[in-house]
Amino acid sequence: MRVTPQATMRLLDRVLIGTLFLIALLLLGIELARAGEIVPSVGWSHATDQAGGPGAMFGGLALRSGLLPLVKSEIGVAYRSEKLDDGSKLRMTPVTASLWFSPLPTLYAGGGIGWYNTSLQRPPGSPLADEHTQRMGTHLGGGFLFPIVPAVASLDFGGRYVFLDRTSFAGLTKAKADFWSVSAGVALKLF
């Protein structure tokens, strides 16, 4: 059987198309492996000053994605409400952006910045008015992931320490606004 130049060209075209198709599938697979995660969570936070109460539960939602092979980016929002020792109620809604260094797929550590929308509701009969502030802060933290359904979901356990300037609330001039938090959530892969 004799091989014609046209048959050789068709074979080379098929090999080229097959190779390009294989490369496209590999790149898609890499992108899916670095796909984003949505992380609903619950946690516990506690102020570091003596004016803070016993701490409070909070809920949050984060969107995490692989920025680089060893770096994850995260945007999150949370809500926390805490009763202070003087009977006031502190409500905070932080919106944060973080960069996490992830040397292993199951560990991460890093930090970021956040916008902290805070309101202080005074107890009934207080001579002081309710107050509201918005300020920037920074945080450091880390966590680990425990796979429960490979390539679909992992348990996410994390903690962070938040650095905020002193409060500007009347009557709490010596109170630091720093707090720490721990959380547990489920990291769901987005495809």
MOBELPE-V406433 format. One record per helix or strand of 3 or more residues. SS is the DSSP state (hx for helix, st for strand). FROM is the first residue (numbers start at 1). TO is the last residue. If there is no record, write none. Layout:
BEGIN
SS/FROM/TO + SS/FROM/TO
END
This chain:
BEGIN
hx/5/33 + st/37/47 + st/56/68 + st/71/83 + st/89/101 + st/107/121 + st/131/149 + st/153/163 + st/179/189
END
